[in-house]
Each structure stands twice: as structure tokens, then as C-alpha cells.
């Protein structure tokens, strides 16, 4: 047994591992590891626990657990455990024989009925007398010739024909022109409109000036809270706001969200495209 104990201690010293470190890795108490190295195997509660400690100790210090347990059995003159015999391979079960189905009586009856119907149709087409029209007979409508229909009158200009629907108008588009805008002025392109229509509602007191198509539309002055103004132009509307966050601005019914983002006095130019 001294050969086994020397092997365990030498492997642990080569790995430079203490018994406490082995205990932390294997969860085996230190006094059991000390008894294992000292060969005091009676301290273990049973043979199973002793072999388990040997296996875990060997793995921790880098030894082959199977070789350590084999050496332990040979020193105790213990027969090696018998390996279970491999079970013989199972023979593959033969696939079940499928019974051949024969046509049922109903299936044959259906085929017979179809054949009778087809034969009857052929007999009628071949031998049944057909009526012959007399070419000299007058087949005109006894009520007389039909009167010609009057052409429908076209609808008045601007009116929709019955059944036709007017295509929907494209939505108004407000697009910021990044190339023309500056730090003090934001330029918008307004699309899908025939003219520019401005609606301004004053939420807080604000200084304002407006020009429509280059002409002064509204004299510069302070607007009071809840005051509203409107303006129209063909091509462009220019607005200067002293307090942009205090107004609500709409162009052709579309709210201009960029106005509320400005914290200081700012110019806004709307150009119809």
C-alpha cells in the first residue's frame, strides 16, 4: 500500500497543491485527505467513500483515476469489477404486410351508373330528331322594330359622370431645405398646393412680422395671447417670430413643428413648388 500512498503524495507535490486546495475543489474534508495519504483507511465510513476519495484526489493531482483504483484493488487483492455484457442487437421487425384492397361494390355501382349516363347522352345526340327551322318563315318580332336609342347627353362641365370618382388629392408636403436654411432662418418647400395659406395662433405674447410674395402683409407688432391672424400668397410667405415657442403655425392646414424647436427669434420662409 506504501506504493500507492507515495504515488499520491508525489503527484500532489509535483503539482504544488496543498490538501486544503484539494479539499476546496473536491469538497472532501481535510482530515479525510490526511487519512488517505497516511493510509489510515479505517477513518472512512465505507469502501465506497474511500474509492470516491481516491478517484477525486487522483483527478485533482493529474493522475488517471482508473489506474489509481486498479492499483488499490491489486494491493488489496480485489477482483476488478465486471463490465456489463453488451446486449445483442435487436433484429429489425419485418414491416407489416398491407392487405390489398379490392374495389367495393359501391365503387363498381358508381362506375356502372356513369357508363349508362354517357351511353344515354350519346344515343340522344345520334338518333334523337332535332327541329328544323323553315328559312321562309318570318321570325321578326310581332311588336315591330325597336326604336333607336337616343344618344346620352354628355354631362355639364365640372360635373362627374355617374359611377366615376374623383381621385384623392395628394397630401400637403412641408420639406426643410437644408441647403438654403441658415442658423437664423429655416426655409421650407411646400408641395401639392395651389397657393400658400397661413394660420397663426398666439399662445403667448410674441413679436411678429409677415411678408406675402415680397409685400408686407402684416405690420410688425406684438401679438397678445389668444390672438389669431391669417395670410395668403401665391409663391412665398416670410415670417419673423420674436418668441417662436409661443405660437402655433399652420401652412395649408399642416402644423409646422420646427417653429416650437426654436428658442430665440427666428425667420421662417415658405416657398411653393
N, C-alpha and C positions, 0 to 999 in steps of 0.2 A: 504493500500500500504506500510505502515511502516513495516509490517511483511516481505515483500519481500526485502525491502532495508536492513533491519537488517540482513537477511539471507545472502545477497551478501557480505556485509562488514565483517560479522563474518567469512565467509568461506575464504575471502581473508586474513584476519589477521591470521587465523589458518595456512594458507599456507605460511605466511610471504612473500607475494608478493606485490610489490608496483604497483601503477597504471601505472607507466612508463614501468615496466616489462610486464604487461598485454598488453600495447599498442604495445610493440615490437613484442609480439607473435601473437596478433590478427590483427595488422595493423589498429587499431581504435585509433583515436586521443585522447590525454589525456583529453581534455576538454569535450569530449563526455562521457568518462568514469566517470568523476567527476559529470556530469549532471545525469548520470544513477544512481550513488549511492545517489545523493541528491534528486532523484525523480522528477527532472526538465525535464520531457519527452518532453516538447514543444521545446527544443533545437534541437531535431532530425528532419530531413526533412520529415519523414513519419513513419507510423506504421511498414512498412516492415523493415526499417533501425533499428528501436528501437528493434524489436524482434530479428533481426540478432545480434545486440549488446548484448542482454540478453543471447542468445544462446552461443556466443563465450566467453563471460565473465564467464558463468557457467562452460563451459568445462575447461577453464584455471584454475579456483579455485577448481576444483574437484567436482562440483555439476552436477546433472543429468539435461541436457538441457530441456528434455521433462517435468520434474516435475516443473522446474522454469517457463517455458512458460505456463504450466497448471495453476500454482498459479497466474501468471499475468492475465490470461484470467478470472479466477474465481473472482479476485479482481475487474476486470472491468466488471463483469457480461457478459462476451463474450462467446458465444456458442463455443464449441470445433469444430475443423474442421472435416468435414465428410470424412470418409475413403471411398475410391472408392470400389464399389462392385466388387467382383471377377467375372470375366466373366465365363459363364457356359462352361464346357469342350466341345470341338468340337467332334461331332461324327465322328468316323473313316469312311472315304469314302470306300464304297464297291469296291473291286478290279474289274477292267473291265473284262467283260466276253469275253474270247477269242473265236473267231469263229473257229469252227472245219473246217480244210481244207480237201477238198476231192481231191483224185488223179485227176490230169488233164488228158485231152485227150491225150496230147503228152506223158505223163508218161506211159499210158496204151499201146500206139502205140509202144514205145520202148520195153516194156516187150514182146509184141507180136512178134516183129522182132527177138528178142533174142531167143524166143522159136522156131521160124521157122528155124533159123540158126542151133540150136542144133539138131533139128529133121533131117535136111538135112545131117548133119555130121554123125549122127547115121545110116541113111539109106545107105550112101556110104560105111561105114565100114562093114555093114552087108551083103549087096546084090551086090555091085559092083564087077565084076570079076577082080581078080588080076593075073598078068602074072606069069607063072610057068617056071622056068629055067630047061633046059634039062641037066641032070648030065653028059651025054655022050659027050656033046659039048665041044670043045676045046676053052677055054677062055684065052689062052696065048696071050701076046702082039705080034702082027704081026711083029713088028720091031725087034724081037729077044730078048734074055736075056740081061739084063743090065750088063755092065761091072763092075767088082768090083772096088770100090773106093780105090785109093792108100792112105795109111796112111799118115797123115800130118807129115812133118818133124818137130822135136822139134826145137825151136829157139836156137840161139847161146847163150853160157853162157854170162851172164851180160846183155842180151837184154830182154826187157819186152815183154810179149806176147800181141798180139793185143787185145784191149779192156780193158787191165789191167792198173791201175795207181799206181805209186809208192807212198806209204804212206808218208805224210809230216814228216819231221824231227822234233823232239821235240826242243823247243827253248832253247837257252843257259841260264843257271841259275847261277847267282852270289849271293852267300849267305854268309853273315858275320858270322863267328864262334865266338860267344860271349864267349865261354869257353876258347878258345885258344888266343884270342886277348888281348893285353895289352895296356897301355897308350901310348907306343911308337911304337906299331906295330899292324896293322889290318890284320887278317887272313881271307881269302875268300875260300869257297868251290866252285869249278867250275864244273857244271854238264852238261851232254849231249854233250860232246866234245870228239874227239879222241886224240887231242893234244892241248897244250896251244899256242895261238898266240897273241903276244903283239904288240900294235901300240901306240907310244908315240909322241905327237906333243908338241913342246916347244912354249908357248905363251909369256913367259918372261924368262929372263936369270935364269937358275936353275942348281944346282949341282945334279949329278945323279950317281948311281951305280946299276948294274944289274947282277944277277946270274941266270943261267938256269940249272935246275937239279943239283944244287950244284957247278957248274963251273962258273967261271967269264965269262960272255957273253959280257960285255961292261966295259972297264976300267973306274974307277971313274974320272970324269972331269966335267967341266961346259959346259952346252949346251947353245947355243945362241938362240935368238928369231927366230922363224920360222924353226928351225932345227927339223928333224924327225928321229926316229930310230925305228927298229922292232926287235923282238926276238921270238924264238920258243922253246918249251920244251915239254917233254913227260909228266912229272908229276908235276913239280913246277917251278914257277918263283918268284924270290925275288927281290924287287926294294926298293932302298932308295932314297928319294927325299929331297933336302935341302929346296926347295920352292914349296910345293905341289900345291898351288894356281896358280902357273904359268905354269902348264902343263895340257894337255888333254890326258887321258889314256883310252885305249880300250883293252878289253880282248875278243878275238874271236868275234870282231865286236860290243860288248856291252860296252857302256860307263860306267866307274866306277865313280859314283857320289861322293863316300866317299872321293876321293882324294881332291876335292875342299873344303871340310869341314875342312881340317887340316890347321892350320895357322902357324905351325912350322915344323922343319924337322921331317920326319915320315917314317917308314918302312911299306911295303905292301907285303904280301906273298899270292900267288895264288896256290892252290893245286887242281889238277884234281881228281875227284872222278869217 
